[in-house]
Structures are given as C-alpha cells and as structure tokens.
Amino acid sequence: MSLDVVAGAMICHTAFLKLPDGRFNHATTSVWLLGIAVFIIYTLDRQLDNLKPEPIATPRHRFHKRYAKVLKLSVALAMLLGIYLLGHITYMTLMVGFGIAFITSIYLVVVSKLSSDSIFQAYKEPVTAFVYASGVCGTAIVQHTRIFSWIDWSLAGVFFLIAFQNLLLFSAFEQKEYPQVHSLGSMWGVKTCQKVLYLLFIINTVVIFSTLVHSTHVYSMGLGLTEVLMSATLVLITYFESIFIKKDRYRWVGDGIFIFPLLLFFLIR
C-alpha cells in the first residue's frame, strides 16, 4: 500500500518545515495533506497500470489488483479527508499544491494512455522524483515567512536527486527481476544505472559539504549530513546487490531512507 512511502514523505516534509534552526512554527495540516496526496497518487498509479492489457508484472501490481475494491474505497475516503483539510492551509500552500496536483494529473493521464513498452514510460522516474520532491520541499518552502537561503535550496535540490536515485535504483533492480517492464533501467541498462547512482552520490556529497562550510545552523548541517547518509545507503544497496535483491530488501531499505530525518527531531531540538 506504499504506507512506508507515505510516512517517509511526511517525515521529510516536516524536516524541511523545521529549517533552518530546527524549530517548528507551522501548522501540521500540510504534513497530513501531503501523506494523503502521496497515498492517492501511488495507489492510482498502480491501478492505472493494471488497466493496461499487458500482464501484471510485479508483486506490487498484483497486490493492487487483488485488493482493488478496498484500495479504491480507501482512495475515495482519503480524497474526502483531503478536501476537508484544504480549508485549513495557507493560500500559497494551496496554490502550490494545486499546481503539483495539476502536473500529476496530466502525468497520470498520459502514462495511462501509453503502452507498457512505450519509450515515454522510461521517463517515469525523473518525473515522479520531481513531483515527489516538489510536494515535500515546495509546500514547505512557501510556508516560511523568511526567504529561503541558497543553503536551503541546495538541500531541496539534493533531496530531488536522492528521490531520483531511489527510483533509478528500483528501476535497475526491477530490470533484473522483471525484464519485461519498460523503464529507465531497461533503456539505460543496469550497469549504466549503477554508474549514474554513484555519480549522483558524488554530486550530493560535494553540494552538501559545500553548504556545510557556510551554514550557521546546526539543524541545517544535520539535515545535510542526513541527506548524505540517505544517498550513501542507496549506493551501498547497489554495492551489496546480492544481499538486497532477495525478497525485495532493496525496496524496503530504499524507501526506508526517507525516515532517516526522524532522528534529527530527537537529536537536534
């Protein structure tokens, strides 16, 4: 049901709301709304994939096929709760949310019309990473009364690259288990995906350590180091491929990295 993804999005959104000093002075409504939105998007994406005539390839898709009625009801209830919560957020947050929702709707409609072997399916990973990072970071940025510094924007940019790393890793592993699934992994090949994952880790590390020397807030430094740890974990999954490919461990750990910022809430107050 992607509830681990939902929890990760809510935790990361809270982490960006607490920038730059770790203090939380914002309403928590956007946190719950983001969790609802992520649940709806991920569920609808699977359901739309299952409408295609091609065989259902992955266990996740088979799960969504088996429990389609329950999941559709869950989406309907989540939408009703989301509509109610919309009246409790700021105007700017609402506008950014609607913008992301509009882009996501177009994306879901286009993808649902394409066959599973369409080359445009391969761009699912970067588009999804952009939408995910925009929801997590964008809706946090507009709630701040101060202007986001270049350090904060750097942290948000690295978060986008980590989200892309995460999806590219999954794409590469799925290519080995389900070669019939068309994705960036099938278009680039597993070896190229691994090289890109290492390159993204290097970029993330350089950007973060460049910001650390200029940051004056302990919390911002902590979030930056946490992002390096998140990126490094994805690389380690690739390095120890034989361990993590069993029983979809890569997916559990890969999605679990978005819970890492939770440590900051206890360590830095």
N, C-alpha and C positions, 0 to 999 in steps of 0.2 A: 504493500500500500504506500510505499515511499515515505512512511512516517519518520524514518531517520533523516531523510532529506528535509522534511518539513521542520523538524527540530533543529537541524543544522542551520537552516535559513533564519529561523527566529533568533537563535543564539548569535549568529554573525551580525544580524541587523541590530541587535541590542549592543553588540560590541562597537559598531560604528556610531550608534547614538551616543555612546559614552565618551567619544572623542571630544577634546584632546586630553582631558585630565582624569578621566575615569568616573566623573560624576554623571549621574543620570537625572536630568531635569526635564524629561519629556514624557508625554503620555504613552502608556503601553499599548494603546489601541492599534497602532500601526504594526506592532510586533505580531499581534493575533491576526490582523488582516493579511499580513504577508504569509503567515503559516497557512491560512485558508486558501490564499491565491496559489501558493506552490502546490498544495494538495490537489486543487481543482485542475491546474494546468497539467501536472504529471498524470493524473487519472484520465483526463480527456485525451491526452496524447496517446496513451496505451489503448484506449477504447477506439480511437480513430484508426490506429494501426491495425486493430483487429477486424475492422470493417473491410479491409482490403482482401482481394481474392487469394492472395498468396498464403501459403501455410504459415501458421503461427510458430515462430522460431524459438523464442527464448522462454524460460520458465516464468519470467515476469509477465509476459504477454498471455501465457496460458492461465496464470492466476487471475488476471483481469478478465479473461474470457469466462472462466468458471464462475466467478463471483460478480458478473457484470451487473445483475439487478441490484445487488446490495451496494455496489460501488456507485452506480448511477443515483440511487437514493441518497447516498452519503454526499455526493456532489450537489444534489438539489438542496439538501439541508444546509450544507456549507455555504451555498450561494445566498440563502435566506439570511443566515447569520452575518455574512459579509455585507449584505445590503443594509442591515440594521447598524452595523459598526461604522459604515461610511459616514454616518451623521455625527460621528464623534472624533473626526480627524480634521486637521487644518486644511484650508483651501488649496495651498500649494502641494501638500502631500496628496490630496485628492486628484489634482491635475496631473501630477507625475504618475500616479497610479493608473489613471485613465489612459495616459499615453502609453504606458507599458502594456496595459491590457489590450489596447488597440493593435499595437505591433504584434503581440502574442496571438491575437485572434486571426490576424492576416496570416501569420506563420502557420497556425494550426490548420486553417482552411486550405492553404496552398499545399502543405505536406499531405493532407488527407486526399487530395486530388491526384497526387503523384503515385506512380507505381513504386514498389519497393526497390526496384533496380534503377530508378532514375538517378542521374548524376547529382541532382539537387538535394537528394537525401543525404549526400555526403557533407552538406553544409549545415547539417542539423546541430553538430557540436558547437561551432562558434556562435551560431545564432542563439542557441539555448544558454550558453555561457554568458552572452551579453544581456539577455533578458533576466537571467538569474542575478547577475551582479548589479544590474540596474535596479532591480527590486530591492535587493539587500542594502546597497550603498546609496542609491539615488534617493529613495524615500527617507533615508536617514539624513542625508545632506540638507534637504530642503527644510527640515525641522529645526536646524540650528539657527540661532539668531545672529551668530557671528559668521563671517565669511570663511569658508573652508580654506585652509592654507595649502600650499603646494605639497606639504608633507602628507596631509590628509588625502589629497587627490592621488598621491603616489600609492598610499596604502589601498585606496579603492581600485586603482589600476592593477596593482599586484593581485588583488582579490579576483578580478576578472580573469587574469592569466591562470590563477590557481583553479578557478572553475573550469576553464578550458582544458587545463592539464588533466583534471579529474575526468572529464568527458572523453578526452582523447585516449586516456589510459583504458577506460571501459571499452571504447571502440576497438582498440588494439587487441585486448583480451577476448572480446566477443568474436573478433575475426578468426581467432584460433578455434573457438568452440562452435561458432555458427557462421561458417564462411559464406553462407547464402545471404546473410544480412548485409545490405549495401550501406556503407558509412564511410567516414573519413579514413577509418582503419583499413577498409578494403581498397580505397582509392590510393592511399599513400603506401600501404604495406606496413607490416608490423615493425620492421627494422627502422624505417623512416620515422614512424610514430615514436619509437623509443628515443631516437636522436633528438626529436623535437621536444620531448619531455625533459631530457637532460638540458637542452638549450634554454627552455623556459625556466627551469630551476636556477640556472646561472644568472639569467636576466633578473629574476625575482630577488635573488640574493644580493646582486650588485645594487639594485634600486633600493632595497631595504637598508643596506648598510650605508648607502649614500645619504639616506634620510636620517639615520640614527645619529650621525655626527652633527646634524643641525637641529635635532629635536630637543626641546627643553622640558618635555613632559614625560614622566616615567611611564604613564599608561600608553602613550603613543609608541614609545620604544618597545613596550611589552607586546603590543598588538603586532608590530613589525616583526619581532622575533618569532611570534606565534605563527605568522604567515610563512616565514622561512621554514619552520618546523612542518607546517602543513604541506608545503611544496616538496620538502625533502622526503616526507613519508611516501608521497606518490612515486618519487624516484626509486625509493627502496622497494616498493611493491614490484616495480619493473625489474629491479636487480635480482630479487628473490622470486622470480616468476613461478618457478616450480612449486613453491610453497603456497603462494596466494591464489593460484589458478584453481586449486582444489576447492570444491564446494562453494565456489563464488566468494572466497575470502577477500579477494581484491575489491569486490563491491562493498562489502561490509566495512572494511578498513578505509577504502577510498571515500565513502560517504561519511564515515566517522570523523574524518579530519575537520569537518565543519563544526564539530562540537568542541574542538580544542580551545577556542576563545573563552569557553566557560571557565577555564582555570583562572583567567585574568580577573574575573569577578570576585574571586576569593583571595587571590594573591595581591591584587592592587586595588586598594579602596581609596 
